[in-house]
Protein backbone atom coordinates (compact mmCIF):
# COMPACT_ATOMS: atom_id res chain seq x y z
CA UNK A 1 0.00 0.00 0.00
CA UNK A 2 1.34 3.41 -0.93
CA UNK A 3 1.49 6.30 1.50
CA UNK A 4 -0.62 9.34 0.60
CA UNK A 5 1.21 11.99 -1.45
CA UNK A 6 2.87 14.81 0.44
CA UNK A 7 0.92 18.10 0.46
CA UNK A 8 2.23 20.74 -1.91
CA UNK A 9 2.33 24.39 -0.90
CA UNK A 10 0.90 26.61 -3.62
CA UNK A 11 0.96 30.34 -3.82
CA UNK A 12 -2.00 32.23 -5.17
CA UNK A 13 -1.23 34.08 -8.37
CA UNK A 14 -3.35 36.84 -9.74
CA UNK A 15 -5.11 36.16 -13.00
CA UNK A 16 -3.84 38.22 -15.91
CA UNK A 17 -5.88 41.30 -16.70
CA UNK A 18 -8.28 40.81 -19.61
CA UNK A 19 -7.21 42.38 -22.85
CA UNK A 20 -9.63 44.96 -24.16
CA UNK A 21 -9.68 45.35 -27.89
CA UNK A 22 -11.47 47.91 -29.92
CA UNK A 23 -13.38 46.90 -32.97
CA UNK A 24 -11.65 48.56 -35.87
CA UNK A 25 -13.91 49.25 -38.79
CA UNK A 26 -12.66 50.66 -42.02
CA UNK A 27 -14.34 53.52 -43.77
CA UNK A 28 -15.98 51.25 -46.34
CA UNK A 29 -17.50 49.07 -43.63
CA UNK A 30 -18.98 52.11 -41.94
CA UNK A 31 -20.50 53.32 -45.20
CA UNK A 32 -22.13 49.96 -45.92
CA UNK A 33 -23.52 49.83 -42.40
CA UNK A 34 -25.02 53.28 -42.84
CA UNK A 35 -26.51 52.43 -46.25
CA UNK A 36 -28.28 49.27 -45.13
CA UNK A 37 -32.01 49.93 -44.79
CA UNK A 38 -33.67 49.33 -41.49
CA UNK A 39 -34.93 45.75 -41.31
CA UNK A 40 -38.70 45.40 -41.11
CA UNK A 41 -39.17 42.54 -38.67
CA UNK A 42 -42.82 42.01 -39.55
CA UNK A 43 -41.99 41.58 -43.24
CA UNK A 44 -39.13 39.23 -42.37
CA UNK A 45 -41.45 37.13 -40.20
CA UNK A 46 -44.03 36.94 -43.02
CA UNK A 47 -41.36 35.79 -45.47
CA UNK A 48 -40.00 33.13 -43.11
CA UNK A 49 -43.25 31.65 -41.79
CA UNK A 50 -44.03 29.69 -44.98
CA UNK A 51 -40.70 27.87 -45.30
CA UNK A 52 -40.50 27.23 -41.55
CA UNK A 53 -44.03 25.82 -41.51
CA UNK A 54 -43.20 23.43 -44.35
CA UNK A 55 -40.02 22.27 -42.61
CA UNK A 56 -41.84 21.71 -39.32
CA UNK A 57 -44.66 19.75 -40.99
CA UNK A 58 -42.15 17.57 -42.84
CA UNK A 59 -40.28 16.90 -39.59
CA UNK A 60 -43.48 15.95 -37.78
CA UNK A 61 -44.52 13.67 -40.66
CA UNK A 62 -41.14 11.90 -40.58
CA UNK A 63 -41.48 11.39 -36.82
CA UNK A 64 -44.95 9.86 -37.27
CA UNK A 65 -43.63 7.57 -40.00
CA UNK A 66 -40.74 6.54 -37.79
CA UNK A 67 -43.03 5.43 -34.97
CA UNK A 68 -45.48 3.78 -37.35
CA UNK A 69 -48.38 6.23 -37.16
CA UNK A 70 -48.92 7.80 -40.53
CA UNK A 71 -52.00 9.75 -39.48
CA UNK A 72 -52.20 12.26 -36.70
CA UNK A 73 -55.29 11.27 -34.66
CA UNK A 74 -55.56 14.73 -33.13
CA UNK A 75 -58.01 17.05 -34.80
CA UNK A 76 -58.01 20.73 -34.14
N, C-alpha and C positions, 0 to 999 in steps of 0.2 A: 504494500500500500504506500502510495506517495504522500509526502507531507504537503500541506496546503502551500501555495506559492506565497512568497514574502510580499508584504504590502509595499507598494511603490508610492513615493511621495511625488505629487504633481503640483505644479504651480499654476495658478490661474493666469491665463493670458487673455488680454483684451482682443476682441474680434476686430478685424480691420474695418475701418470706416467705409461705408458704401460709396461707390463711385457714382457721382451724379453727372450724367451726360445730357447735353442739350441736343434736341433734335435739330439738325441742320437741314434746312430746306433751301434748295436753289431757287433762283428767281423764276424759272420756268415752272417749277412745281407750285409755287405760290399762285402764279397766273392761272394754271389749270384748276386749282382749287377754287379760285374766285369765280371762274367762268362756269363751273358746274351748277346747273339749276338746282333749286331746292327740291328735294325728293318729296313727292306727294305719297304719303304712306297709304292713304285710302286706295289710290290707283294701283299701287304696288300690290296691296292685298287682293284687290279684284283680279289682277293678272295672275297671281299665284294660286288662288283658291281652286281653279279648275285642274291644273296639273297635280296639285297636292291631293285633291279629292280622288282623282283617278289612281294615283299611286297607293293611297290608303285602301281604296276598295280592292285593288289587285292584291295587296298584302293580306287583307282579311280573307279574300277568296282562297288564296294559297294556303292559309292556315286552316280553313275549313276543309280543303281537299286533303291536307296532311293528316288530319284527325279522322277523316272518313265521313264528314258531314258536308255534303255539297250544297245543301240548302240551309239557310238561316231560319230557324223556326220562329224567331222573334218577328213580330209585325209591329210597326209603329204607326 
